[in-house]
Amino acid sequence: MKFGIFYELQLPRPWEPGGELRLYQNALDQVELADRLGYDYAWEVEHHFLEEYSHSPAPEVFSPPPRSAQSASASRTASCS
């Protein structure tokens, strides 16, 4: 059995300066932790034109490189319109 995490990167209003940066940094920190804990996948959904629901128009930008050559986790994306 394999385990993974799934992100939609929701950012409700009111938006604050630096809010999206913090959102992405926190998510990437969680992906790194999941990798260290042995999770197999990190999924990031692609959405367009949804202001609060998902701040992710380009999930390939979100995909962090594995922390090492021994890393078992893989990044995946899912597109939803």
N, C-alpha and C positions, 0 to 999 in steps of 0.2 A: 504494500500500500504506500502511496506517495502523498505527501502533504504540501500545500502551498498557501499563499496569501493572495488576496484579491483587492485591488484598489480602484476607487472611482474618484478620489480626490475632491470631495465635497467641501465647499467653502461658502457657508451662508452669509448673508448680509447681516450687519453692516461690514463692509470691507474696510480694512485698515491698511495703511502703508506697510508694505513688506509681508502682508498676509499670505500671498501666493508663494513667496519665497520660503516662508516658514512651513507652509503646507508641504511643499516638495521636499524640503530638507528633512522634515519629520518622517515622511514616507520613505525616503531613501535610507535614513537611519534604521527604520524598521525592517527594510529589505536586507540591509547588511546584517542586522541581528538575526533575522530569520535564516540567512545563509549560514551564519556561525552555529545556529542551533540545528542545522541539518535539514531545513525545509527544502523541498525539491523545486518549487516554482514560485514565481512572483508574477501575477497577472495584473495588467493595467488596461483599463477600458478606454476606448477612444470615443469621445462624444464631441459633437459640434453644436454650437448655438444654444447651449444650456447654461445659463449664467451662474446658478448656484449649485446645480446638480453634479456637474463634473467639469473640473478645470483641466481637461486633458485632450486637447485637440491633436496632439502628436505623441503617442505613447513611446515611440522609439527614442525620443529625447529623454524620457524618464528612465529608460533601461540603463541601469548602472553596469559597469563591467564587473565580472567576478572579482572578488578580492584576491584570489590566488588561482594558480593553475589547478590546484587540488579542489577548488570549489565545485560542488555538485549541483548547485542551483542554476536554473535557467530562467530567463525573463521571457514572458509570453505577453501577447497583446490580444485584445478582443475589440472588434469594431461594432458599435451600435449607433444606429441613426435615429 
